[in-house]
Amino acid sequence: MANTASARKRIRQNEVRNARNTARMSRVRTFVKKVETAILAGKKDEAVVALREAQPELQRAVGKGVMHANTVARRISRLSARIKSLAAA
C-alpha cells in the first residue's frame, strides 16, 4: 500500500486514467466492429460510411495517447483495402 500522500494521489490518478482509457478503447472497438460487420455482410456503401465515422475515433485515440499512431494508420489502411476489394453494392 502507498505510504506517502503523493503515492496515494498517483494511485487515484491512475484509476481515473485507466477508466478513461478503457472507455476510449471500447468506443474505438465498437466503431471498428461496425466496419467489420458491414464488410463481412458485403455491404460496401455501409462499410464506407462506417469507416468514415470510425476514422475520427481512431485518430482521437492517437491524440489522447491511448493508441500508437502507426497502429491506427495500419488499421485504417487494412480496413480501407478490404472495403476497396468488395464488389460495388
C-alpha positions as CSV (number, residue, x, y, z in Angstrom):
1,M,0.0,0.0,0.0
2,A,1.1,3.5,-0.7
3,N,2.8,5.3,2.2
4,T,3.1,8.9,1.0
5,A,0.4,11.3,0.1
6,S,1.9,11.7,-3.4
7,A,1.8,8.0,-3.9
8,R,-1.9,7.8,-2.8
9,K,-2.7,10.6,-5.2
10,R,-0.8,8.8,-8.0
11,I,-3.0,5.7,-7.4
12,R,-6.2,7.8,-7.6
13,Q,-5.0,9.4,-10.9
14,N,-4.1,6.1,-12.4
15,E,-7.5,4.7,-11.6
16,V,-9.3,7.7,-13.3
17,R,-7.0,7.5,-16.3
18,N,-7.4,3.7,-16.6
19,A,-11.2,4.1,-16.6
20,R,-11.0,6.9,-19.2
21,N,-8.7,4.9,-21.5
22,T,-10.8,1.7,-21.1
23,A,-13.8,3.7,-22.2
24,R,-12.0,5.2,-25.2
25,M,-10.7,1.8,-26.3
26,S,-14.1,0.3,-26.0
27,R,-15.6,3.1,-28.1
28,V,-12.9,2.6,-30.8
29,R,-13.6,-1.2,-30.9
30,T,-17.3,-0.5,-31.3
31,F,-16.7,1.7,-34.3
32,V,-14.3,-0.7,-35.9
33,K,-16.7,-3.6,-35.3
34,K,-19.4,-1.7,-37.3
35,V,-17.0,-1.5,-40.2
36,E,-16.1,-5.2,-39.9
37,T,-19.7,-6.3,-39.9
38,A,-20.5,-4.2,-42.9
39,I,-17.5,-5.7,-44.7
40,L,-18.5,-9.3,-43.8
41,A,-22.1,-8.6,-44.9
42,G,-20.7,-7.4,-48.3
43,K,-22.3,-4.0,-48.0
44,K,-19.8,-1.7,-49.4
45,D,-21.8,1.5,-49.0
46,E,-22.4,0.9,-45.3
47,A,-18.8,-0.1,-44.8
48,V,-17.6,3.2,-46.4
49,V,-19.9,5.2,-44.1
50,A,-18.9,3.2,-41.1
51,L,-15.2,3.7,-41.8
52,R,-15.7,7.4,-42.3
53,E,-17.3,7.5,-38.8
54,A,-14.5,5.3,-37.3
55,Q,-11.6,7.3,-38.6
56,P,-12.0,10.3,-36.3
57,E,-12.4,8.0,-33.3
58,L,-9.2,6.2,-34.1
59,Q,-7.4,9.5,-34.6
60,R,-8.7,10.8,-31.3
61,A,-7.3,7.7,-29.6
62,V,-3.9,8.6,-31.0
63,G,-4.3,12.2,-29.8
64,K,-5.2,11.1,-26.3
65,G,-2.3,8.7,-26.2
66,V,-4.4,5.5,-26.0
67,M,-3.2,4.0,-29.2
68,H,0.0,4.4,-31.2
69,A,-0.1,6.4,-34.5
70,N,1.3,3.6,-36.6
71,T,-1.2,1.1,-35.2
72,V,-4.1,3.3,-36.2
73,A,-2.6,4.0,-39.6
74,R,-2.2,0.3,-40.2
75,R,-5.8,-0.5,-39.1
76,I,-7.3,2.3,-41.3
77,S,-5.2,1.1,-44.3
78,R,-6.2,-2.5,-43.9
79,L,-9.9,-1.7,-43.4
80,S,-10.0,0.6,-46.5
81,A,-8.2,-2.0,-48.6
82,R,-10.8,-4.6,-47.6
83,I,-13.6,-2.2,-48.4
84,K,-12.0,-1.4,-51.8
85,S,-11.8,-5.1,-52.6
86,L,-15.6,-5.5,-52.1
87,A,-17.7,-5.6,-55.2
88,A,-19.8,-2.5,-55.7
89,A,-23.1,-2.9,-53.8
